[in-house]
Amino acid sequence: MESIGRGLHRVRGETTGEVDIAIALQADLPDAVVAGLSAARLHRMPLPPGLGLDSWTIETPLEMCIPMLGAPLRRQGIRARRSDVPPQHRTEVDGVVATSPERTFLDLASVLDLDALVVIGDFLVRRAPARREGARRTMRDLGAILQATGPRPGSVAAGEALSHVRIGAGSTEQTLLRLALERARLPEPALNMTIHGADGTALAARHLRWDRYAVAAQHVPTEAEEETPHQHQQRLRGSDALRRNGWVELMICDADLEVRCRRAVRRIDEALRENGWDGRRTLWPAGRIDARRGAQPAAWR
């Protein structure tokens, strides 16, 4: 056996994960709830570099909430804060009692920047069951928990981030590109919906589309899994159908997303202008976001 912390031991040479440590500590601290970044990793949330699952090590502190009236907790390997987490804000993940995804989103608002919060909000909406109805329910749940908890550290930032969350974002890269388009004040696109021709025929599904200007954009990641022959033929047929119906289609690669999506924004800007956009900058429904804030998309890969 070998020690991996105060009161924690494992068989020498075995691999230990954050879930294993959380289960062991909660057996000793049954009132504690895993929270913050630890809860985010349990929920498989897309965190910025250095904070996600791929960056976790045995030395990474486990973040937990302990009751306000509980005994003081000073223990190596634990970052504890006093907070009463009600039952409706708790859930069980892999045998660990943790804050719910919605409560975790709120807790992270005092730690992460705007872009990172919007990425997580889009992720929670995207993974909701029952497709768009489930996504709308998740949006309501996120808003409800903000109202229920009242003013607290991060609540203003969480509310601002929630105003920029959209139903339909398919990946972290798509979210960051959308935020870059908003900062540039380009027209807001529709997300991940099928494009139809004038006769109502389904042409193709694309990540971003501007119906008024017949412009569509599709992110093609460099490390994407190889397409099956059927998927390849389907994509080509969709591209042909779009061209026949007068659409301009842009394929956005990872290089276009570097330096806050600068090249992708420029390409989309040019395509929209060529198809009739007058170049007049617009405010999106969420309101303008600060162009100086936000993570760079390239850092997420």
Secondary structure, 3 states (H helix, E strand, C coil): CEEEECCEEECCCCCCCHHHHHHHHHHHCCCCEECHHHHHHHCCCCCCCCCCHHHCCCCCCEEEEECCCCCCCCCCCEEEEECCCCHHHEEEECCEEEECHHHHHHHHCCCCCHHHHHHHHHHHHHCCCCHHHHHHHHHHHHHHHHHHHCCCCCHHHHHHHHHHCCCCCCCHHHHHHHHHHHHCCCCCCEEEEEEECCCCCEEEEEEEEEHHHCEEEEECCCCCCCCCHHHHHHHHHHHHHHHHCCCEEEEECHHHHHHHHHHHHHHHHHHHHHCCCCCCCCCCCCCCCCCCCCCCHHHHC
